[in-house]
Amino acid sequence: MNNLYIELTYTQVAFAALLIIINGIISLLLRLDLERRLLIASIRSIVQLLLVGLVLHWVFTLNKWYIVILLMFLMAIIAGIAAVNRTERRYPGIWFSSIVSVWSSSWIITAIALFGIVNVEPWYKPQYAIPLLGMILGNSLTGISLGLNRFSEELYTNRNRVEAFLTLGATKWEAARIPVQNAIRTGMIPIINVMMVVGIVSLPGMMTGQLLAGVQPVEAVKYQIIILFLLASGTALGTLSSILLGYRFLFNEHHQFLYWKITDRQ
Amino acid sequence: MEYGTVVKNNQDTHSLIEGIDIGRIAPGTNEWILEGIKIKIGAGDRIGIVGPTGSGKTLLLRLLALLDPLDAGTIKWHGKGISGYEIPSYRKSVIYTHQQPALFEGTVEYNLRLPFSFRENIKTNYNPEVIKKQLESVNLSENFLNKPTRELSGGERQIVAVLRAVQLNPEIMLLDEPTASLDFDTTICVESIIKNWLNTGRGAKATCWVSHSHDQVERISKRRLFMKNGQISDIQ
C-alpha cells in the first residue's frame, strides 16, 4: 500500500511553489500591494512545513513514548494560547481556562481514539498519535476561541441584563445561563456545519491525504467518519470546559458578577 | 452636618439592613471610592439620597444589594450576617433597580413572569390580579401586557422594571434614579407604583431612593441623606 503514491522530488515542489507568481501578477496588475506579504507567506509556509517535517521525521524515527508525550504537550499548550489570541476581550484566568480546556479535551479524546477505537499498538505510535491529536486540537481551538469570544462579549454588552437577574433573586448560574448556553452553542456550530456538508461540498483533508496515499476509498471514509466524531466530541468538551471555567472566574461565591474583570484586548 | 452619624435617627427602630463601616476600593487601584459608611435602614423608612454625580450614591445602593463585593465592613440583615448561599434570598427581599432598566426580548408579561422561574421565587406565583391593579392605578390597560418590550418608551420600560420588582413583594426597594430621564407624568406613575406596593401586603417596608430632583426627594422621603466624595451625612 505504501508504494502506491507518487513520491515527489524537490523540483516538483519548487515548480508548484512557482504558482505563487499568479498571485504576484494579480497583485501587481490590480495594485493590491500584496507582493511583500505573498513572498513572506510563501517562505514561511515552506520553512514551517519543512521544519515540522524534520521534527516529525525525528519523532517517528525515535518512536519513544516520552518524546510523543512531550510533543503532544507542546502542541496542546500552543493551541490553548492560539485560542485566546483570537478573542477580542480578556479576563484574568482566560489563558488558564483555554490552555486547560484545550489540553484536557484533546488528550481525553485522543486517548479514547488510540486505546478504545483504533487500538494502536503501541499506543504512542507517532504516525497515529500526532496527527489525531493535531486534528482534534485544531477543531477544539476553533470552538474554544469562538465560545470564549461570545461568552465574554455577551457578558460585557449585557451586563445590565445579567445583573437584572441577580437583583430579582436569581443565583449566579441562573443569571449566567443564557450567555453560557449561547457561547457553547457558538463554539459547537462550525463542526456541526462541517458534518452537515462533508462529502458533498468538499472532501476533508485527511481523507484526501489517504486517497492520495493509495488507501481504498471505503477505508479512507471509515477513518474520516471516526475523525469527525472525535472532532465533534473534542470540540464540545473543550468549549464546555473553557466556558465553565470562565464562569467560575467571572462570578464569585456571593453570586456577584465581576464585570470589571472583562477588558478589551489591549 | 457630621459624617457617620446616620445611625442615631434609627437606633430605636428595628433595623432591616445595617451597613457597618462599609467601603469599596476602585477595582485595579488602591483608591477608596466609598469608605467607612455607616447606614441603617429600618422598617418603615423612606430614605432619599442626594448628592453630586460621582459621589458614590449608586455604589452605596449596589453594595447594600450585595451586587458588588465589600472591601471593608459588613452588612447585616435583620441583625445577622449574610452567607454566600443566602444572597439570592436576600436580594429577593432587598431589590435594587437600575437607572437604565434591563428588559428581555419578549412581551411585558414575559418579563413580569420571568423572576418566578428562579429557584428562589419558585414557591410564589405570578399574580395577574396584583399586576392588573397596579396597571389600573397608572391608567394602563391589560393590553399593555402583550406589548413587545422593544416597542416600549423609556418611561414604559421603567414602569415594567419597577412592577417586575415590587410584585415579588420585597421588604426594601433600593431605587437608583428610576425616573431620571422620565417626564413628570411618568415619574408620578412610577412613584405611585412604589406607593401602592408600600401600602399593600404585610409588614413595614422601606425605600432608599437616589434622586437628583429635590422636589421628588420631598415627595418620596421622610429622611434625607447627602453623599459627597464617598462619604455620607444626614440632612437635618
Interface residues (C-beta under 8 A of the other chain):
Chain A: N158 N160 R161 E163 A164 F165 L166 T167 L168 G169 A170 T171 E174 N252 E253 H254 H255 Q256 F257 L258 W260 K261
Chain B: P27 G28 A65 L66 L67 D68 P69 G84 I87 P88 S89 R91 K92 I95 Y96 T97 H98 Q100 P101 A102 L103 F104 L114 P115 F118 R119 E120 N121 A161 R164 A165 L168
